[in-house]
């Protein structure tokens, strides 16, 4: 047996550590969405306003997971020239460690890539989330996901899959809006 081989439990523990670290120090997180709840609360007592798509600019998408309470606004800037590339990808939001870590890993994976490459990675990540913990049959696809592969264990838990996919759905929607604004 290989002395460097990890047991399933050791691998799961390492994946959990990567997820927690990415959630503690998230990449691409910037405060840019208006804090609508506190703005309106100061004007109208305890009024609470939920951010919605009407507050989003072109290239921006607000996503909400009612199951877990995760919320993220994803902002994408796409190059003018073809093939379009993702020049900037930032997000603002809050939620569980899985959603925050997934957003962070997504930024690392897709920023600077062509839109086609980013959509391919989003599709690959989605397939990983459908794997029910088994991973992907394609070793090359797993390598493309880099740190994103740590979410393989999350795919065993149907209630957590939406947490992991939240940012990816926001990125896809943001890219579509950014491209539509250019045409």
C-alpha positions in Angstrom: 0.0 0.0 0.0 1.2 3.5 -0.8 2.4 5.1 2.4 1.1 8.5 1.2 -2.4 7.2 0.4 -5.2 8.9 2.4 -8.2 7.1 3.9 -11.6 8.3 2.9 -12.0 9.9 6.3 -8.6 11.7 6.0 -9.6 13.0 2.5 -13.0 14.2 3.8 -11.3 16.0 6.7 -8.8 17.7 4.3 -11.7 18.8 2.0 -13.6 20.2 5.0 -10.5 22.2 6.0 -10.1 23.6 2.5 -13.8 24.6 2.5 -13.5 26.3 5.9 -10.3 28.1 4.9 -11.9 29.4 1.7 -15.0 30.6 3.7 -12.8 32.4 6.3 -10.7 34.2 3.7 -13.0 34.4 0.6 -11.5 35.5 -2.7 -13.4 38.1 -4.8 -15.6 39.3 -1.9 -16.2 43.0 -2.1 -18.8 45.2 -0.5 -20.6 46.8 -3.5 -24.3 45.9 -3.1 -26.3 48.6 -1.3 -27.2 47.6 2.2 -30.9 48.2 1.5 -32.1 46.8 4.9 -30.1 49.3 7.0 -30.8 52.2 4.6 -34.5 51.7 4.7 -34.6 50.8 8.4 -33.1 54.2 9.3 -35.8 55.9 7.1 -38.8 53.8 8.0 -38.2 52.3 11.5 -37.8 48.6 11.4 -38.7 48.1 7.7 -36.7 45.4 6.0 -36.2 45.3 2.2 -35.1 42.2 0.4 -32.6 42.9 -2.4 -33.9 41.7 -5.7 -33.0 41.7 -9.3 -34.3 45.3 -9.8 -31.3 46.6 -7.8 -28.8 44.7 -10.0 -26.8 46.5 -12.8 -26.0 44.8 -16.1 -23.5 42.0 -15.4 -24.9 41.5 -11.9 -27.2 38.9 -10.4 -28.6 38.5 -7.0 -29.2 34.9 -5.8 -31.0 33.7 -2.7 -31.2 30.2 -1.2 -34.3 30.1 1.0 -33.4 26.7 2.4 -30.2 27.9 4.0 -30.6 31.7 3.9 -27.5 32.1 1.7 -27.5 35.3 -0.3 -25.0 36.6 -2.9 -24.8 39.3 -5.5 -22.4 38.4 -8.2 -20.9 41.1 -10.5 -19.1 40.2 -13.7 -17.2 42.5 -16.1 -16.8 40.9 -19.6 -14.4 42.1 -22.2 -15.7 43.9 -25.3 -13.7 42.0 -27.8 -14.3 38.4 -28.8 -13.8 35.8 -27.5 -15.3 37.5 -24.5 -13.3 37.0 -21.3 -14.2 37.5 -17.7 -12.1 40.5 -16.8 -13.5 40.9 -13.3 -15.6 38.8 -11.0 -16.6 39.9 -7.5 -19.4 39.1 -5.1 -21.0 40.3 -2.0 -23.1 38.3 0.4 -23.5 36.1 3.4 -24.3 32.5 4.1 -23.0 29.2 5.2 -19.4 28.1 4.8 -20.2 26.0 1.8 -21.8 28.9 -0.2 -19.0 31.3 0.8 -16.2 28.8 0.0 -17.8 27.9 -3.3 -18.0 31.5 -4.4 -14.3 32.0 -3.4 -13.2 28.9 -5.4 -15.3 30.0 -8.4 -13.6 33.4 -8.5 -10.2 31.7 -8.6 -11.3 29.3 -11.3 -13.1 31.6 -13.8 -11.6 35.1 -13.5 -9.5 35.7 -16.6 -11.0 32.8 -18.5 -13.0 33.1 -21.7 -16.8 33.0 -21.2 -16.9 29.6 -22.9 -14.3 28.2 -20.5 -16.2 29.7 -17.5 -19.5 28.1 -18.7 -17.7 24.8 -19.2 -16.3 24.9 -15.7 -19.8 25.8 -14.3 -21.2 22.8 -16.2 -18.5 20.6 -14.8 -19.1 21.8 -11.2 -22.8 21.2 -11.7 -22.1 17.6 -12.8 -19.9 17.2 -9.7 -22.8 18.4 -7.5 -25.1 15.7 -9.2 -22.6 12.9 -8.5 -23.9 12.1 -5.0 -20.4 12.0 -3.6 -19.0 9.7 -6.3 -17.1 12.4 -8.2 -16.7 12.7 -11.9 -15.9 9.8 -14.3 -13.5 12.1 -16.1 -10.2 12.6 -14.4 -9.4 15.6 -16.7 -12.6 17.3 -15.7 -11.8 16.8 -12.0 -8.4 18.4 -12.6 -10.0 21.3 -14.3 -12.0 22.1 -11.2 -8.8 22.4 -9.1 -9.9 23.2 -5.5 -13.5 22.9 -6.7 -13.2 19.2 -6.3 -13.3 19.5 -2.5 -17.1 20.0 -2.9 -17.5 16.4 -4.0 -18.5 15.4 -0.5 -21.1 18.2 -0.4 -22.9 16.4 -3.3 -23.9 13.7 -0.9 -26.2 16.1 0.9 -29.1 17.3 -1.3 -29.9 20.2 1.0 -26.3 21.5 0.7 -26.0 21.3 -3.1 -27.9 24.5 -3.6 -25.5 26.2 -1.2 -22.5 25.2 -3.4 -24.3 26.1 -6.6 -25.6 29.5 -5.5 -22.6 31.5 -6.8 -22.2 29.5 -9.9 -25.8 30.2 -10.9 -25.1 33.9 -10.1 -22.0 33.9 -12.3 -23.9 32.3 -15.3 -26.8 34.8 -14.9 -24.3 37.8 -14.6 -22.4 36.8 -17.7 -25.6 36.4 -19.7 -26.7 39.9 -18.5 -23.3 41.4 -19.3 -23.3 40.0 -22.8 -26.9 41.1 -23.4 -25.9 44.6 -22.4 -23.2 44.6 -25.0 -25.5 43.7 -27.9 
